[in-house]
Amino acid sequence: MDLYGVSTPSAVVDLPSHIDRLVKSLPVHSKYTSEGFIYGHTLYPFYAPFLPPDRSRLVFERMKGDLGGTLHCMTGIMASAFPVPRYLRFCPECNKSDYHAYGELYWHRVHQTPGVLVCPEHRELLKNSTVMYRGLNKHEYVPADSENCPFEPSDSLLSVEVLDRLYKISVDCKWLLENRLRKRKLNWFKDNYIAYLASEDLVSAKGFVDQELLSGQFIAFFGEELLHLLHSEFDSRTESTWIKSIVRKHRKAFHPIRHLLMIRFLTESMEMFFGNDLTYRPFGEPPWPCLNSTSSHYLEPVIGNIEITTCSKTSKPVGTFQCSCGFVYSRRGPDKTEKDRLRIGRIKSFGPIWESALISCLQEKVPVLRAIARKMKCDTKTVIKYADKLGLNPIWVTKECRQPKNRPIDHSKVINEYRRKWEDLMSSYPYLQVTNLRKIRPGLYMWLYRHDREWLKGILPNREKMHCENRRVDWVARDMSLVAQVKLALEIILHSEEKPVRITVARVGKIVGANALFEKHLEKLPETKSYLLSIIETRESFQCRRVRWAARCLSEKGEEVKGWKIIRLAGIRPGASKKVGEEIELLVSMYCPVHPCMKAGGIK
C-alpha cells in the first residue's frame, strides 16, 4: 500500500506492472521515471525487439498501468516451450564484488534472463538461490543475502566449448537489455536471416532456404548439448521445427533466445546484425535500366519488375528484365558491382522499336553489315537473322566492295568479287578439303553459302570417303584385367589415411580410369560387374565404417570417446539409422566401458 496505493500488485521478477503508481509514490524531485524503471530494471528490453511493434507498445503501456495480468500471454511466455528459471540466480564472483562495493547483495537483472546460464562478466556458471522465481507468496519481495545465495563450489560438467558458447549468448542478452532497439516488423528478421544465408549459399535463386543443409550446419555449429541446455533442440526430419519456421514468413513471435541463436550462427555480434537492414535482392533495388539502344529511354531506370529463376547448370539466380518498349533481356547473377546493372547476358526479345530501327538501317543506300551491327549493338549474325525474319533480303557490302556514295550498287560485281576470292583460295590450297578451306576463310565461305549457294556447291572439291578400320576388343581379357585393377583400387580406398570416402562404382572407376567403360559397357564385363556389386557400400554401411574410423582417431589422439564427438568427427547428418546408433553405442562401450555416454537410438 505504501509503494503502490493499492494491494493488488504482485512481486513479478520479469515484467511487473503498476510502474506509474510506484513512480508517483516517490519523492517529488526523484530522478526515477516509469520509462527508466521499465528499460533499466525489467526484462522488457529482452522481449520487446522480437514482438510486433503494436504489441510491444501495448506491453509497455500495460506495464506502466494496472493491467499486468495479461503481460505474460501477450509476450508469448505462457505458451512458449522455453521455460522461465525456477529459482532466482546469482554469480558468486558478482556477489563478492557487490558486497565489497556496497556492503550488501542485490539481484542482477541479466542473471534472471531466461537462457542466461553463465555470468557475462566473470564467465562463471550461475548458481541457483533458494528464492523461487515465482514464489508462493506473490506479494513478497525477497532481497538477496548470504543466506539465500549460498556459495557451494562445484565442478562444471560442461566442456570449454559449450561454456564459451553459453558465455557469448549471455553477452548478447546483456547487450539487448542495455540497448533500446527500434521496433521492427516480424518479417524484418526473416528477410535479414535469408540475406545472410544467401551469402553462405544456403538459399536458392527464388529465396527458398535449403532446410536440410541449414539444420545440419546449425547443429554442427552449436552442438546438441548446448541446444538441449537452451531448450532449442529439434528433429530435422520433422516439418514443423522452430529452425525451419524462423526463416519462413513469421506468423508468430519466437522466443528471444532462439533469435539470438540464429543471429550468433549468422553473424559475429548483435551490433552487426541490428546495424544493417538486409534483404535478399541478387540484382539490387528496383527500378532497373532499359538497355535497348534504339529506345528514347535508353539507360534510364524504367523497369520496375523482375522475374528470378535458377540456372540449371550453376544454380545461380537468373534475372529477366522486360521493358515496356518490348526489349527483354536476362543475365546471371548475383550482381556484385554497380556496372553489373548495365550488363546483358542474353537478349530474349528485341521488341518492335528495335526492329523498326533495323528496317531503317537496312533501307540505307549502303547496307554495310558490321556498321549496322555496331549501330544496333548486336552481333552481325543477329542482324542477318532478323533481316530474314522481317522479309528483307539485302546484299551485304563488305569493306573491300564498298561503292562510292551516291552511286548504285552493282550486285553482280559484288558476287563476282567473292567468287574470285574463293577460286584464288582453292588454287592456293589444291589438296585441302572443304572443312579445312572453311577454317582459313570462314567469313568468305559463309557469305557465298548464304548468297550464292548453288555456285559454291558446284565448285567445291569432292569429299573423299573415309575407310574405318574394324578393331575388335577382347572383352574377356579386358574383364580379367579390370577385376585386378578394381581390387587394387579397393585396397587404396580402405587403407587411405584420409577421411573415409564411400565405395561406389564412380569412385572406383575414377581411380582405375575406367569410368566410361563402367557407364557404357559394364554388361560386357561380367566378372568386374559382379565384384563391383559385392564391394559397393550402402549409405548405412558407409556411415558405420566412418564412425569406426572416428572412434579410432579419437582414441589415437588420447581423447575421451564420446557419442557426440564421434558424430561430429564422422560428419553424420541427422536421420542416421538405428544400426548406426547401435554401432556408436558399441564403440563407446568398447573404448570407455566404465562410462557409457550414449543411449540407444540417441541420434536425432
Wavefront OBJ file of the C-alpha trace (Angstrom):
o trace
v 0.000 0.000 0.000
v 2.908 2.367 0.729
v 4.520 1.719 -2.655
v 1.505 1.457 -4.973
v -1.516 2.822 -3.120
v -3.409 -0.423 -3.809
v -2.978 -4.009 -2.621
v -3.284 -5.780 -5.988
v 0.277 -5.507 -7.494
v 2.349 -8.713 -7.461
v 6.085 -9.106 -6.939
v 6.938 -10.102 -10.515
v 10.580 -10.612 -11.500
v 10.483 -10.139 -15.290
v 7.514 -7.976 -16.417
v 5.973 -6.112 -13.449
v 3.082 -3.643 -13.767
v 1.724 -0.599 -11.837
v 5.003 1.255 -12.550
v 3.253 4.655 -12.807
v 1.818 4.163 -9.299
v 5.286 3.342 -7.973
v 6.802 6.499 -9.506
v 4.024 8.715 -8.101
v 4.690 7.437 -4.579
v 8.347 8.525 -4.749
v 9.507 11.969 -3.552
v 8.614 14.913 -5.802
v 12.145 15.553 -7.033
v 13.012 11.878 -7.571
v 15.098 11.135 -10.709
v 13.239 7.885 -11.398
v 10.675 7.638 -14.215
v 8.390 4.861 -15.419
v 10.363 4.519 -18.644
v 13.647 4.356 -16.718
v 12.315 1.589 -14.472
v 10.997 -0.466 -17.406
v 14.131 -0.198 -19.569
v 16.642 -0.318 -16.713
v 15.198 -2.785 -14.233
v 12.821 -5.188 -16.049
v 13.158 -7.736 -18.868
v 11.062 -5.655 -21.274
v 14.135 -4.796 -23.463
v 14.790 -8.552 -23.787
v 11.351 -9.398 -25.226
v 10.294 -6.150 -26.972
v 12.577 -6.247 -30.100
v 11.101 -9.596 -31.168
v 7.417 -8.650 -30.749
v 5.218 -6.916 -33.345
v 5.565 -3.124 -32.879
v 1.946 -2.586 -31.848
v 2.107 -5.394 -29.280
v 5.407 -4.218 -27.775
v 3.925 -0.713 -27.323
v 0.843 -2.233 -25.682
v 3.030 -4.290 -23.312
v 4.934 -1.113 -22.388
v 1.719 0.786 -21.615
v 0.285 -2.066 -19.539
v 3.484 -2.310 -17.510
v 3.086 1.366 -16.692
v -0.599 0.896 -15.923
v -2.646 -1.513 -13.860
v -3.392 -4.237 -16.469
v -0.437 -6.517 -15.846
v -2.363 -9.789 -15.688
v -2.075 -10.432 -19.446
v 1.586 -9.447 -19.971
v 2.959 -12.997 -19.986
v 0.321 -14.059 -22.501
v 0.972 -11.056 -24.766
v 4.711 -11.737 -24.869
v 4.198 -15.462 -25.510
v 5.901 -16.547 -22.275
v 2.920 -18.589 -21.121
v 2.612 -20.517 -24.415
v 6.352 -20.882 -25.061
v 8.151 -24.205 -24.810
v 11.061 -22.233 -23.333
v 10.619 -22.303 -19.521
v 11.456 -19.477 -17.120
v 14.042 -20.249 -14.408
v 12.696 -21.980 -11.310
v 14.873 -20.017 -8.874
v 16.498 -16.600 -8.866
v 20.145 -16.989 -9.829
v 23.412 -15.358 -8.821
v 27.094 -15.310 -9.661
v 29.405 -15.902 -6.648
v 32.034 -13.533 -8.073
v 29.435 -10.798 -8.606
v 28.231 -11.240 -5.018
v 31.774 -10.764 -3.716
v 32.189 -7.585 -5.759
v 28.778 -6.231 -4.699
v 29.436 -6.835 -1.019
v 32.855 -5.176 -1.268
v 31.432 -2.160 -3.132
v 28.055 -1.657 -1.421
v 28.094 -3.726 1.749
v 25.099 -5.771 0.546
v 23.974 -8.022 -2.294
v 21.343 -7.478 -4.976
v 19.693 -9.488 -7.752
v 21.313 -8.850 -11.140
v 18.746 -8.464 -13.892
v 20.816 -10.252 -16.566
v 21.187 -13.319 -14.296
v 17.401 -13.757 -14.213
v 17.049 -13.660 -18.013
v 15.824 -16.987 -19.494
v 18.662 -18.643 -21.387
v 21.467 -16.932 -19.429
v 23.374 -19.732 -17.703
v 26.800 -18.045 -17.486
v 27.704 -14.684 -15.960
v 28.597 -12.253 -18.787
v 31.179 -10.550 -16.531
v 33.077 -13.452 -14.961
v 32.362 -16.382 -17.348
v 31.209 -18.423 -14.344
v 28.197 -20.757 -14.282
v 25.293 -19.158 -12.418
v 24.099 -20.742 -9.167
v 20.508 -21.200 -8.018
v 19.445 -19.324 -4.893
v 16.775 -20.602 -2.525
v 14.329 -17.896 -3.675
v 11.781 -19.084 -6.230
v 11.383 -17.125 -9.469
v 7.618 -17.267 -8.959
v 7.170 -17.529 -5.206
v 4.290 -18.997 -3.255
v 3.549 -15.536 -1.808
v 3.073 -13.374 -4.883
v 3.308 -10.126 -2.863
v 6.618 -10.870 -1.128
v 9.832 -9.114 -2.181
v 12.893 -11.077 -1.061
v 16.287 -9.295 -1.103
v 19.488 -11.157 -1.929
v 21.704 -12.045 1.034
v 24.331 -14.566 2.029
v 21.699 -16.973 3.390
v 19.536 -17.346 0.276
v 22.589 -17.154 -2.031
v 24.806 -19.889 -0.562
v 28.077 -20.457 -2.314
v 28.762 -24.145 -2.805
v 31.722 -24.769 -5.119
v 31.146 -27.477 -7.703
v 32.983 -28.709 -10.761
v 31.449 -27.820 -14.092
v 30.376 -30.819 -16.150
v 30.276 -28.743 -19.340
v 33.055 -28.645 -21.885
v 35.075 -25.491 -22.518
v 33.465 -25.125 -25.949
v 29.912 -25.248 -24.549
v 30.796 -22.789 -21.766
v 32.217 -20.393 -24.330
v 29.030 -20.589 -26.443
v 26.851 -20.011 -23.353
v 29.008 -17.055 -22.383
v 28.517 -15.436 -25.798
v 24.740 -15.932 -25.514
v 24.768 -14.222 -22.105
v 26.774 -11.311 -23.549
v 24.157 -10.964 -26.309
v 21.357 -10.944 -23.712
v 23.155 -8.250 -21.727
v 23.545 -6.172 -24.905
v 19.797 -6.480 -25.559
v 18.982 -5.323 -22.031
v 21.276 -2.305 -22.253
v 20.204 -1.018 -25.703
v 16.905 0.469 -26.772
v 16.282 -1.006 -30.209
v 13.752 0.443 -32.574
v 10.614 -1.567 -33.224
v 10.679 -3.778 -36.297
v 8.115 -5.920 -38.042
v 8.453 -9.645 -37.529
v 9.365 -10.347 -41.163
v 12.323 -7.963 -40.893
v 14.134 -10.752 -39.068
v 13.150 -13.323 -41.722
v 14.410 -11.080 -44.551
v 17.735 -10.488 -42.806
v 18.197 -14.166 -41.986
v 17.659 -15.114 -45.627
v 20.058 -12.394 -46.801
v 22.815 -13.765 -44.561
v 22.023 -17.378 -45.509
v 22.201 -16.419 -49.198
v 25.793 -15.266 -48.709
v 26.549 -18.792 -47.441
v 24.880 -20.450 -50.487
v 22.044 -21.822 -48.358
v 19.300 -20.048 -50.344
v 18.044 -20.735 -53.866
v 17.628 -18.063 -56.524
v 13.965 -17.637 -55.578
v 14.748 -17.208 -51.899
v 13.978 -20.735 -50.652
v 16.205 -21.989 -47.821
v 17.922 -25.362 -48.044
v 16.393 -26.554 -44.770
v 18.287 -29.840 -44.554
v 21.664 -28.195 -45.032
v 20.777 -25.361 -42.632
v 19.691 -27.795 -39.905
v 22.854 -29.858 -40.272
v 25.179 -26.840 -40.138
v 23.240 -25.307 -37.234
v 23.569 -28.468 -35.108
v 27.244 -28.795 -36.037
v 27.863 -25.144 -35.063
v 26.248 -25.244 -31.598
v 26.200 -28.934 -30.750
v 23.257 -30.906 -29.436
v 24.365 -30.445 -25.813
v 24.069 -26.654 -25.913
v 20.778 -26.737 -27.818
v 19.400 -29.073 -25.157
v 20.532 -26.735 -22.359
v 18.766 -23.830 -24.083
v 15.588 -25.863 -24.779
v 16.076 -25.374 -28.518
v 16.829 -28.877 -29.772
v 14.897 -30.070 -32.832
v 14.467 -33.069 -35.104
v 15.405 -32.021 -38.638
v 13.175 -34.778 -40.040
v 10.109 -33.004 -38.630
v 8.468 -30.356 -40.801
v 7.326 -28.016 -38.016
v 10.613 -27.327 -36.183
v 11.370 -23.820 -34.943
v 14.566 -23.613 -37.054
v 12.519 -24.093 -40.227
v 9.749 -21.722 -39.186
v 12.054 -18.878 -38.163
v 13.401 -18.470 -41.734
v 9.916 -18.509 -43.237
v 7.197 -15.880 -43.092
v 6.692 -15.087 -39.414
v 3.134 -15.783 -38.338
v 4.032 -15.744 -34.655
v 6.731 -14.426 -32.356
v 9.700 -16.646 -31.433
v 11.471 -16.726 -28.094
v 14.354 -14.205 -27.976
v 16.914 -16.932 -27.202
v 16.107 -18.677 -30.488
v 16.563 -15.407 -32.344
v 19.890 -14.942 -30.560
v 20.993 -18.434 -31.570
v 20.192 -17.705 -35.221
v 21.910 -14.299 -35.081
v 25.016 -15.783 -33.448
v 25.040 -18.531 -36.122
v 24.931 -15.954 -38.945
v 26.967 -13.008 -37.611
v 29.738 -12.181 -35.197
v 27.815 -9.776 -32.950
v 24.425 -8.272 -32.177
v 25.647 -4.827 -33.224
v 26.450 -6.104 -36.712
v 23.054 -7.734 -37.147
v 20.867 -4.892 -35.854
v 23.042 -2.269 -37.547
v 22.195 -3.498 -41.070
v 18.878 -3.817 -42.873
v 19.405 -6.542 -45.463
v 17.027 -8.044 -47.994
v 17.877 -10.819 -50.414
v 17.965 -8.997 -53.746
v 20.523 -10.660 -56.047
v 20.065 -7.916 -58.671
v 19.843 -4.887 -56.376
v 16.978 -2.493 -55.808
v 14.407 -1.523 -58.493
v 13.993 0.162 -60.901
v 16.445 -1.240 -63.433
v 17.674 0.456 -66.652
v 16.381 -0.307 -70.143
v 19.311 -1.459 -72.300
v 17.584 -1.020 -75.674
v 19.971 1.336 -77.511
v 17.271 2.320 -80.040
v 14.672 3.487 -77.485
v 14.230 7.062 -76.267
v 14.689 5.962 -72.626
v 17.975 4.079 -73.169
v 19.837 3.546 -69.855
v 17.016 5.160 -67.883
v 15.694 3.222 -64.824
v 12.203 2.377 -66.096
v 11.930 -1.397 -65.432
v 10.095 -1.970 -62.162
v 9.598 -5.752 -62.096
v 11.965 -8.671 -62.453
v 11.460 -12.409 -62.828
v 14.060 -14.500 -60.981
v 14.719 -18.123 -61.931
v 17.528 -20.579 -61.205
v 20.302 -21.505 -63.638
v 20.088 -25.267 -64.232
v 23.868 -25.593 -64.561
v 25.220 -23.342 -61.796
v 22.143 -22.956 -59.508
v 22.780 -19.200 -59.511
v 19.928 -16.674 -59.853
v 18.946 -15.548 -63.355
v 17.074 -12.241 -63.656
v 14.803 -11.492 -66.622
v 14.082 -7.794 -67.244
v 11.177 -6.745 -69.511
v 10.729 -3.120 -70.600
v 7.538 -1.509 -71.898
v 9.281 -0.977 -75.271
v 9.295 -4.756 -75.780
v 13.001 -5.236 -75.100
v 13.564 -8.291 -72.851
v 16.989 -9.325 -71.573
v 18.401 -11.562 -68.861
v 21.656 -12.124 -67.019
v 23.035 -14.488 -64.438
v 23.658 -13.037 -61.015
v 24.083 -12.032 -58.374
v 25.209 -8.512 -59.224
v 28.445 -7.643 -57.442
v 29.147 -4.104 -58.701
v 27.108 -1.187 -59.983
v 28.414 -1.871 -63.508
v 26.623 -5.223 -63.490
v 23.300 -3.364 -63.819
v 24.368 -2.395 -67.372
v 25.337 -5.945 -68.338
v 23.295 -8.149 -70.701
v 23.701 -11.891 -70.569
v 21.137 -12.829 -73.202
v 18.558 -10.871 -75.220
v 15.261 -12.757 -75.278
v 13.281 -10.253 -77.355
v 14.304 -7.064 -79.140
v 10.822 -5.625 -79.464
v 9.087 -3.564 -82.176
v 11.096 -0.370 -81.598
v 14.385 -2.170 -82.213
v 13.007 -3.945 -85.296
v 11.777 -0.627 -86.756
v 15.237 0.860 -86.255
v 16.780 -2.151 -88.025
v 14.448 -1.723 -91.009
v 15.507 1.932 -91.259
v 19.170 0.915 -91.270
v 18.609 -1.701 -93.973
v 16.863 0.830 -96.183
v 20.010 2.935 -96.358
v 21.820 3.077 -99.669
v 24.892 1.198 -98.448
v 23.853 -1.665 -96.087
v 27.292 -2.401 -94.551
v 26.780 -5.371 -92.222
v 29.309 -4.552 -89.484
v 28.315 -0.894 -89.391
v 24.664 -1.865 -88.876
v 25.617 -4.371 -86.139
v 27.581 -1.676 -84.288
v 24.710 0.756 -84.551
v 22.159 -1.783 -83.326
v 24.583 -3.016 -80.573
v 24.303 -6.657 -81.536
v 26.130 -9.368 -83.444
v 26.253 -9.486 -87.253
v 24.509 -12.874 -87.165
v 21.634 -11.270 -85.277
v 21.282 -8.603 -87.973
v 21.158 -11.271 -90.695
v 18.662 -13.382 -88.684
v 16.221 -10.511 -88.175
v 16.630 -9.304 -91.765
v 15.394 -12.738 -92.907
v 12.663 -12.749 -90.225
v 11.357 -9.350 -91.415
v 11.269 -10.477 -95.072
v 14.265 -8.429 -96.174
v 16.967 -9.813 -98.435
v 19.777 -7.266 -98.710
v 23.064 -7.925 -100.466
v 25.571 -7.137 -97.739
v 28.522 -4.990 -98.679
v 31.928 -5.552 -97.095
v 34.668 -3.028 -96.674
v 36.503 -4.227 -99.796
v 33.417 -3.991 -102.007
v 32.020 -0.631 -100.915
v 30.894 1.703 -103.693
v 31.375 5.458 -103.610
v 28.467 7.341 -102.117
v 25.535 8.359 -104.292
v 26.266 5.565 -106.799
v 24.075 2.480 -107.270
v 25.476 -0.878 -106.147
v 26.388 -3.371 -108.851
v 25.363 -6.636 -107.147
v 26.847 -8.793 -109.885
v 30.198 -7.146 -109.297
v 29.984 -7.934 -105.538
v 29.174 -11.615 -106.218
v 31.935 -11.919 -108.815
v 34.406 -10.450 -106.340
v 33.516 -13.074 -103.732
v 33.708 -15.882 -106.340
v 37.148 -14.734 -107.416
v 38.419 -14.771 -103.817
v 37.151 -18.312 -103.242
v 38.702 -19.558 -106.503
v 42.023 -17.990 -105.504
v 41.795 -19.751 -102.141
v 41.159 -23.136 -103.768
v 44.020 -22.677 -106.222
v 46.374 -21.756 -103.352
v 45.438 -24.932 -101.424
v 44.523 -27.514 -104.090
v 44.845 -30.543 -101.786
v 42.632 -29.280 -98.917
v 39.076 -30.436 -98.390
v 36.097 -28.156 -97.729
v 36.423 -28.281 -93.931
v 39.997 -27.005 -93.955
v 39.231 -24.341 -96.576
v 36.390 -23.039 -94.351
v 38.773 -22.702 -91.408
v 41.075 -20.477 -93.465
v 38.375 -18.018 -94.629
v 35.185 -18.701 -92.608
v 33.566 -15.354 -93.422
v 34.086 -15.777 -97.173
v 32.569 -19.261 -97.147
v 29.513 -18.182 -95.127
v 28.812 -15.240 -97.459
v 28.854 -17.460 -100.522
v 26.804 -20.109 -98.708
v 24.065 -17.578 -97.972
v 24.025 -15.639 -101.234
v 25.479 -17.900 -103.944
v 24.940 -21.438 -102.646
v 24.411 -23.241 -105.986
v 27.655 -21.910 -107.477
v 29.539 -22.821 -104.279
v 28.237 -26.428 -104.321
v 29.305 -26.844 -107.933
v 32.880 -25.699 -107.352
v 33.627 -27.423 -104.057
v 36.069 -30.374 -104.199
v 34.599 -33.869 -103.818
v 34.720 -35.327 -100.335
v 36.853 -38.424 -100.014
v 35.203 -41.450 -98.460
v 36.652 -42.402 -95.108
v 37.631 -46.017 -94.509
v 37.160 -47.146 -90.899
v 39.344 -49.938 -89.646
v 37.442 -52.602 -87.759
v 39.191 -53.032 -84.449
v 37.672 -55.681 -82.229
v 38.082 -55.704 -78.434
v 38.920 -58.792 -76.422
v 36.335 -58.184 -73.702
v 37.284 -61.317 -71.741
v 40.881 -60.216 -71.346
v 39.801 -56.676 -70.526
v 37.351 -58.016 -67.919
v 40.060 -60.001 -66.093
v 42.441 -57.059 -66.189
v 39.853 -54.678 -64.759
v 38.972 -57.050 -61.894
v 42.590 -56.912 -60.737
v 42.638 -53.120 -61.016
v 39.376 -52.810 -59.076
v 40.784 -54.936 -56.232
v 43.825 -52.658 -56.099
v 41.564 -49.579 -56.042
v 39.608 -51.082 -53.144
v 42.831 -51.513 -51.169
v 43.731 -47.863 -51.856
v 40.350 -46.641 -50.585
v 40.274 -48.811 -47.453
v 43.869 -48.141 -46.381
v 43.904 -44.404 -47.079
v 44.927 -42.255 -44.086
v 42.488 -39.538 -45.132
v 38.864 -39.263 -44.015
v 36.940 -42.296 -45.348
v 35.115 -41.986 -48.649
v 32.196 -44.088 -49.771
v 32.953 -47.042 -52.053
v 30.875 -46.519 -55.201
v 31.164 -47.539 -58.830
v 32.043 -43.979 -59.786
v 34.736 -43.710 -57.080
v 36.381 -46.978 -58.154
v 36.069 -46.052 -61.826
v 37.812 -42.752 -61.182
v 40.790 -44.448 -59.506
v 41.019 -47.139 -62.191
v 40.452 -44.644 -65.013
v 37.581 -46.639 -66.451
v 34.528 -44.508 -65.689
v 33.433 -44.513 -69.320
v 33.684 -48.307 -69.524
v 31.662 -48.769 -66.327
v 28.962 -46.383 -67.522
v 28.538 -47.741 -71.066
v 29.914 -51.294 -71.245
v 29.622 -52.798 -67.768
v 27.338 -55.545 -69.151
v 30.255 -56.767 -71.279
v 32.405 -57.132 -68.128
v 30.563 -59.747 -66.011
v 33.413 -60.514 -63.586
v 34.091 -56.836 -62.966
v 30.398 -56.112 -62.512
v 29.938 -58.965 -60.054
v 32.912 -57.851 -57.961
v 31.816 -54.194 -58.001
v 28.340 -55.094 -56.782
v 29.877 -57.077 -53.924
v 32.066 -54.217 -52.627
v 29.993 -51.054 -53.128
v 28.635 -49.606 -49.891
v 25.149 -48.568 -48.929
v 24.772 -45.296 -47.074
v 24.247 -47.167 -43.813
v 27.308 -49.409 -44.171
v 29.453 -46.407 -45.123
v 28.271 -44.491 -42.033
v 29.154 -47.479 -39.844
v 32.670 -47.603 -41.329
v 33.011 -43.841 -40.870
v 32.045 -43.893 -37.171
v 34.547 -46.719 -36.578
v 37.222 -44.540 -38.154
v 36.187 -41.545 -35.999
v 36.313 -43.591 -32.780
v 39.756 -44.922 -33.705
v 41.033 -41.382 -34.417
v 39.743 -40.070 -31.073
v 41.359 -42.946 -29.234
v 44.701 -42.456 -31.001
v 44.682 -38.752 -30.084
v 44.102 -39.599 -26.434
v 40.644 -38.009 -26.321
v 37.704 -39.497 -24.497
v 35.488 -41.372 -26.950
v 32.005 -39.927 -26.612
v 28.993 -40.347 -28.836
v 28.666 -36.680 -29.790
v 32.375 -36.479 -30.615
v 32.101 -39.491 -32.906
v 29.059 -37.960 -34.656
v 30.795 -34.614 -35.171
v 34.114 -36.038 -36.404
v 32.421 -38.563 -38.691
v 30.107 -35.897 -40.091
v 26.951 -37.914 -39.535
v 23.909 -35.906 -40.525
v 20.566 -36.123 -38.739
v 18.479 -39.068 -39.886
v 21.000 -41.850 -39.381
v 19.561 -45.334 -38.963
v 19.183 -47.292 -35.736
v 22.011 -49.607 -36.823
v 24.429 -46.654 -36.923
v 23.289 -45.632 -33.433
v 23.913 -49.147 -32.144
v 27.351 -49.135 -33.778
v 28.227 -45.875 -31.987
v 26.976 -47.267 -28.678
v 29.127 -50.371 -29.188
v 32.207 -48.273 -29.982
v 31.706 -46.091 -26.886
v 31.343 -49.119 -24.648
v 34.413 -50.687 -26.296
v 36.691 -47.671 -25.749
v 35.086 -46.450 -22.496
v 33.471 -49.493 -20.859
v 33.080 -47.782 -17.456
v 31.309 -44.613 -18.538
v 28.789 -45.197 -21.355
v 27.904 -41.832 -22.872
v 25.110 -42.607 -25.247
v 21.711 -44.159 -25.145
v 20.488 -46.493 -27.831
v 18.858 -44.702 -30.703
v 20.210 -41.345 -29.481
v 20.872 -39.810 -32.892
v 18.298 -37.255 -33.943
l 1 2 3 4 5 6 7 8 9 10 11 12 13 14 15 16 17 18 19 20 21 22 23 24 25 26 27 28 29 30 31 32 33 34 35 36 37 38 39 40 41 42 43 44 45 46 47 48 49 50 51 52 53 54 55 56 57 58 59 60 61 62 63 64 65 66 67 68 69 70 71 72 73 74 75 76 77 78 79 80 81 82 83 84 85 86 87 88 89 90 91 92 93 94 95 96 97 98 99 100 101 102 103 104 105 106 107 108 109 110 111 112 113 114 115 116 117 118 119 120 121 122 123 124 125 126 127 128 129 130 131 132 133 134 135 136 137 138 139 140 141 142 143 144 145 146 147 148 149 150 151 152 153 154 155 156 157 158 159 160 161 162 163 164 165 166 167 168 169 170 171 172 173 174 175 176 177 178 179 180 181 182 183 184 185 186 187 188 189 190 191 192 193 194 195 196 197 198 199 200 201 202 203 204 205 206 207 208 209 210 211 212 213 214 215 216 217 218 219 220 221 222 223 224 225 226 227 228 229 230 231 232 233 234 235 236 237 238 239 240 241 242 243 244 245 246 247 248 249 250 251 252 253 254 255 256 257 258 259 260 261 262 263 264 265 266 267 268 269 270 271 272 273 274 275 276 277 278 279 280 281 282 283 284 285 286 287 288 289 290 291 292 293 294 295 296 297 298 299 300 301 302 303 304 305 306 307 308 309 310 311 312 313 314 315 316 317 318 319 320 321 322 323 324 325 326 327 328 329 330 331 332 333 334 335 336 337 338 339 340 341 342 343 344 345 346 347 348 349 350 351 352 353 354 355 356 357 358 359 360 361 362 363 364 365 366 367 368 369 370 371 372 373 374 375 376 377 378 379 380 381 382 383 384 385 386 387 388 389 390 391 392 393 394 395 396 397 398 399 400 401 402 403 404 405 406 407 408 409 410 411 412 413 414 415 416 417 418 419 420 421 422 423 424 425 426 427 428 429 430 431 432 433 434 435 436 437 438 439 440 441 442 443 444 445 446 447 448 449 450 451 452 453 454 455 456 457 458 459 460 461 462 463 464 465 466 467 468 469 470 471 472 473 474 475 476 477 478 479 480 481 482 483 484 485 486 487 488 489 490 491 492 493 494 495 496 497 498 499 500 501 502 503 504 505 506 507 508 509 510 511 512 513 514 515 516 517 518 519 520 521 522 523 524 525 526 527 528 529 530 531 532 533 534 535 536 537 538 539 540 541 542 543 544 545 546 547 548 549 550 551 552 553 554 555 556 557 558 559 560 561 562 563 564 565 566 567 568 569 570 571 572 573 574 575 576 577 578 579 580 581 582 583 584 585 586 587 588 589 590 591 592 593 594 595 596 597 598 599 600 601 602 603 604
